[in-house]
Amino acid sequence: MTSPDRKTRGRTAPGRLQGLDAYLLHEESALLARREDAWAHAAFVDVGFGEHPWTTLDSARAFRDIHPELPVVGVELEAHRVAAAQEYADALTDFRQGGFSLPLRPGETVRLIRAMNLLRGYRPEDVPGIHHTLGQVLLEGGLLVEGSTDTSGAVLVAHLLRRVPEGLAREALLFHTDFSRGFAPVLFRDWLPRDFRRRVKPGEPIHAFFAQWTEAWAQARATGPLEPPEAFRQSVLGLAERIEGIVTQDWLLEHGYVLWRPRGGVFQ
Ligand SMILES: C[S@@+](CC[C@H](N)C(=O)[O-])C[C@H]1O[C@@H](n2cnc3c(N)ncnc32)[C@H](O)[C@@H]1O
């Protein structure tokens, strides 16, 4: 099922998605580096890059540290944004007009699709169809990242959806903060992906998730005055005791990431 593409404001900022880039470089370096068979020229596609292609270019630079020949395609619905981006195009970096049915060329393959900060204007019930439409062009094992950040990128929440033989698995939910806005679990509520954003209400699983996290955070703080990075770390360790699937790797906790990867996938 394909959902209609919609006009959206194009606000973006350099560095806005660098927390996500750092996560992908650390946790998905194998995906970014793969070069066998169809992966040799498999692209990173950034959907909805905005009025300037800053975040596409940031990521191209970052990902090419581990895959110097990585093809990058920026996609935008708005023709004037695509035209303005052309000055940054080069042999490996392309900007094309298009929507969720991605404007790929015959033979092109895709390893990673990012769709950040563009579903706010869409209906939550359209999100599964949008994920499906985007995800169907991924190579098996490829990743779709879809979510939201605040205007500077200090707070981010994203779905990680993996292309598997059966379709697209809702593999994980990723939270990130750089701590510049302090920390409490509620910080993330307004930046949840579109399908969860208005569902932090009693009876909803995402509400239960936040309730458990807030309880773990309050318990951590009760042990003494903790600065945000340490309060965050302790709250995530407490959350991991309450909820299955919280990844408690040191690097993630030290750098402000919560990766929730439940067996059986993230609920709809
Ligand atoms: C708020 S900007 C986000 C820019 C950038 N991704 C970021 O996170 O900073 C959203 C952009 O998505 C574009 N957009 C909305 N729906 C789209 C679609 N279906 N396909 C491609 N681009 C789309 C809009 O035209 C807008 O420029």
PDBQT file of the ligand as one rigid body, heavy atoms in Angstrom, charges set to zero:
ROOT
HETATM    1  C1  LIG A 301      11.521  18.997   8.051  1.00  0.00    +0.000 C 
HETATM    2  S1  LIG A 301      12.368  18.552   6.577  1.00  0.00    +0.000 S 
HETATM    3  C2  LIG A 301      13.541  17.405   7.245  1.00  0.00    +0.000 C 
HETATM    4  C3  LIG A 301      14.912  17.559   6.685  1.00  0.00    +0.000 C 
HETATM    5  C4  LIG A 301      15.944  16.578   7.188  1.00  0.00    +0.000 C 
HETATM    6  N1  LIG A 301      15.584  15.200   6.889  1.00  0.00    +0.000 N 
HETATM    7  C5  LIG A 301      16.213  16.731   8.671  1.00  0.00    +0.000 C 
HETATM    8  O1  LIG A 301      15.922  15.812   9.435  1.00  0.00    +0.000 OA
HETATM    9  O2  LIG A 301      16.711  17.789   9.088  1.00  0.00    +0.000 OA
HETATM   10  C6  LIG A 301      11.211  17.443   5.773  1.00  0.00    +0.000 C 
HETATM   11  C7  LIG A 301      11.372  17.376   4.275  1.00  0.00    +0.000 C 
HETATM   12  O3  LIG A 301      10.748  16.181   3.823  1.00  0.00    +0.000 OA
HETATM   13  C8  LIG A 301      10.194  16.419   2.550  1.00  0.00    +0.000 C 
HETATM   14  N2  LIG A 301       9.167  15.412   2.294  1.00  0.00    +0.000 N 
HETATM   15  C9  LIG A 301       7.949  15.280   2.866  1.00  0.00    +0.000 A 
HETATM   16  N3  LIG A 301       7.308  14.201   2.383  1.00  0.00    +0.000 NA
HETATM   17  C10 LIG A 301       8.146  13.636   1.488  1.00  0.00    +0.000 A 
HETATM   18  C11 LIG A 301       8.065  12.489   0.664  1.00  0.00    +0.000 A 
HETATM   19  N4  LIG A 301       6.967  11.739   0.671  1.00  0.00    +0.000 N 
HETATM   20  N5  LIG A 301       9.112  12.198  -0.126  1.00  0.00    +0.000 NA
HETATM   21  C12 LIG A 301      10.223  12.972  -0.149  1.00  0.00    +0.000 A 
HETATM   22  N6  LIG A 301      10.364  14.071   0.616  1.00  0.00    +0.000 NA
HETATM   23  C13 LIG A 301       9.338  14.393   1.426  1.00  0.00    +0.000 A 
HETATM   24  C14 LIG A 301       9.659  17.833   2.658  1.00  0.00    +0.000 C 
HETATM   25  O4  LIG A 301       9.516  18.431   1.373  1.00  0.00    +0.000 OA
HETATM   26  C15 LIG A 301      10.706  18.514   3.536  1.00  0.00    +0.000 C 
HETATM   27  O5  LIG A 301      11.652  19.193   2.755  1.00  0.00    +0.000 OA
ENDROOT
TORSDOF 0
